[in-house]
Amino acid sequence: MDRDQALTELLEREQIRELATRYSIAADSRDFDSLVLLFDPEVDNGRLGKGRAATKLYYERLLGAMADGAVLHFVANHQIDFVDDTHAIGICYVRAVAGSEGRWSDIAAVYVDDYVKRDGAWFFARRKPSDLQRLTFDQPRSIGKVSLADAWAEHRQRQAQLREA
């Protein structure tokens, strides 16, 4: 592999890794509009249909039902293998802490992904989560100086300022 090929592969790996990071932040903050943009416009959502509208419906049902619940995804050990110039597969470990109504879960999971490149950008073609272990415990939820909702609001405000600049 020559230097240009190696650099291209490195940049594409980073684009794919960024999908997992952006997925975690969008899912945790229930930013469904940003979340669906990470998926291939032609993604198949099974019984819900194909496309991003079906993807949004899926996540609204899955995460929107949590009401006041909080989720924090921590992504690690992301392995990516290229199939060809426009397809790749991957796996990454996830630790998620989820809480609602004073009940908390600590979840070890794995995502098995398919990626597709369209118009120079990488997207999820499929994302399959599987819980490996889930520990649940009751403990009062305490809030620090800044809530997660406040942090997400600040982040979205900063993103809007970047777009306006």
Sequence and secondary structure as in RCSB ss.txt:
>XXXX:A:sequence
MDRDQALTELLEREQIRELATRYSIAADSRDFDSLVLLFDPEVDNGRLGKGRAATKLYYERLLGAMADGAVLHFV
ANHQIDFVDDTHAIGICYVRAVAGSEGRWSDIAAVYVDDYVKRDGAWFFARRKPSDLQRLTFDQPRSIGKVSLAD
AWAEHRQRQAQLREA
>XXXX:A:secstr
  HHHHHHHHHHHHHHHHHHHHHHHHHHTT HHHHHTTB TT B GGG BSHHHHHHHHHHHHHTTTT EEEEEE
EEEEEEEEETTEEEEEEEEEEEEEETTEEEEEEEEEEEEEEEETTEEEEEEEEEEEEEEEEEE      SS HHH
HHHHHHHHHHHHHH 
